[in-house]
């Protein structure tokens, strides 16, 4: 039996397509997202800020809002959650579908 997980589109004016694509690969396939996104997913503000390029630094709040609104809450928040998510996705048959962006901004 498969599990269904909702994921949404980021506000395109806020998050670039590369970040969105990398997040989807992490959520859907358990692929390691790299330094900046790993820090964000791990809830490591210091390293997220230090590893961000200028665009991602300026859009960090929107990335956090997208995670809060659209990502499964079990896939981010601590290094342990991230590790468990990657193991879970790689070992289970999960069906994903995307929904329209209704990201809260306040």
Secondary structure, 3 states (H helix, E strand, C coil): CCEEEEEECCCCCCCCHHHHHHHHHHHHHCCCCCHHHHHHHCCCHHHHHHHCCHHHHHCHHHHHHHHHHHCCHHHCCCHHHHHHHHHHHHHCCEEEEEECCCCCCC
